[in-house]
Amino acid sequence: MRKKLVDCSQETRGLSREQYRLEKQREYNAAYRAKNKEKISERAKIWAQQNPESIRRSKEKWKKSNPEKHRLSAKESYLRNYPAHRENYIKNAKRRSALLKQATPKWANKRKMYLMGLLAKSLELSLDHIVPINSPIVCGLHCEANLQIITLRENIQKYNTTWPDMP
């Protein structure tokens, strides 16, 4: 009795043999992981305990190659783990947003300010108000003439206590 030949083109959906093999392998691996979650998790924990230096190097490498993601993930983790800080952070962000809105004159060139912010971010610098927006002595405007690009360290040192023509 002769075997009937099967048209494989339907099964492979136009994929090359290697692509089809890789797709089948991925499906098998996904099914295995779903079926053996606990076993895989336990093996990973044991490996992590035995190889802390490798884990540390891997994390450091990721931090260096993804500084922006690391900063955001650290911030998100902090806010998630400390609910009281999260509420305070949200309150301060809303206050800062209202303060900027109030200090922005109608004639301000918002596009130019936005581009200055992008430039500062791309150079990993900080966009600073020359005359502080929130200070007990003086309140500056949120406009392009009152912005400068400086290092984050300089901006933190300056805070809202120094400005040109300071009394």
C-alpha positions, 0 to 999 in steps of 0.5 A, spaced: 500 500 500 502 506 498 502 512 502 499 518 500 504 524 500 502 530 504 502 537 501 507 541 507 506 548 504 500 548 508 503 546 514 509 551 514 505 557 511 510 559 506 516 559 512 523 556 510 525 549 513 529 553 518 524 558 520 518 553 521 523 548 525 524 555 530 517 556 530 515 549 532 521 549 537 518 556 540 511 553 541 514 547 544 519 551 549 513 555 551 508 549 552 514 546 557 515 553 561 507 553 562 507 546 564 513 546 569 513 554 572 515 551 579 521 547 577 524 552 572 523 557 578 526 553 583 532 552 578 533 559 577 533 561 584 538 555 585 543 558 580 542 565 582 544 563 589 550 560 586 552 565 581 551 572 585 557 575 581 554 573 575 548 576 576 551 583 579 555 584 573 549 582 568 545 588 572 551 593 572 551 592 564 544 593 563 544 599 567 550 602 563 546 600 557 539 603 559 540 609 563 534 612 562 530 605 563 534 604 569 532 611 572 525 610 571 524 603 573 528 605 580 523 611 581 517 606 579 520 601 584 521 606 589 514 609 588 510 602 588 514 600 595 512 606 599 505 608 598 506 615 602 512 617 598 507 616 592 502 620 594 507 626 596 510 625 589 504 626 585 502 632 590 509 635 588 508 634 581 501 637 581 504 643 584 510 644 580 505 643 574 501 648 576 507 653 578 510 652 571 503 654 568 502 660 572 509 662 571 508 662 563 507 668 560 502 668 553 508 670 549 513 665 551 515 661 545 513 654 548 516 650 542 523 653 543 522 651 550 520 644 548 526 644 543 531 646 549 528 641 553 530 635 548 537 638 547 538 638 554 536 631 555 539 628 549 546 631 552 544 628 559 544 635 562 539 639 565 534 645 563 535 650 569 531 657 570 536 662 571 531 666 575 528 661 580 520 660 579 519 658 586 523 662 591 521 665 597 525 672 595 524 672 587 519 669 582 522 668 575 518 667 568 517 660 565 520 662 558 526 661 553 529 667 556 529 665 563 532 658 561 539 655 560 542 648 559 547 646 565 549 640 568 545 636 573 550 637 579 550 645 578 543 645 577 542 641 584 547 646 587 544 652 585 537 650 587 533 656 588 537 660 592 542 664 587 540 668 580 543 674 577 543 680 580 542 677 587 541 682 592 
